Amino acid sequence: MAQFPHISNEIRSTHVMVRFGLRLAILGVFASLGNAGFAQGFAVLSLMSATICVAGALLQRETPLATTLNHWDEAAAYGALCALTISAGQLAIA
């Protein structure tokens, strides 16, 4: 994050982890309130969050595989959650 050079790497990573946790809690609430079912709603919302994180990373010109956590890492985590939710849903159907 070139905007705040005085903030240490540990604080930046902590900020990303807190942001991820809050978004995950919000996604869980919205997925449980939806009519499509929790698994399908959570998969769609996590895919949407991954897309938003990629857009944020591109806008802030963050580098993938940086030394600190950033939007790219969040996008990868949301993508993994989406894939896990879809595959768990497929196992439940079979």
Residue pairs with C-beta under 8 A, 6 or more apart in sequence:
1 7
1 12
1 60
1 62
1 70
2 61
4 12
9 67
9 68
12 68
12 69
12 70
13 68
13 69
16 68
16 69
16 70
16 71
16 73
16 74
17 69
19 74
20 74
20 77
23 49
23 74
24 81
27 42
27 45
27 46
27 49
28 42
30 41
30 45
31 38
31 41
31 42
31 45
32 38
32 41
34 40
34 41
36 44
39 85
39 88
39 89
39 92
40 89
42 81
42 85
43 82
43 85
43 86
43 89
46 78
46 79
46 81
46 82
46 85
47 78
47 79
47 82
49 74
49 78
50 74
50 75
50 76
50 78
50 79
50 82
51 75
53 71
53 72
53 74
53 75
53 78
54 71
54 72
54 75
56 71
57 64
57 70
57 71
57 72
57 75
60 70
60 71
62 70
62 71
62 72
63 70
63 72
64 72
65 72
66 72
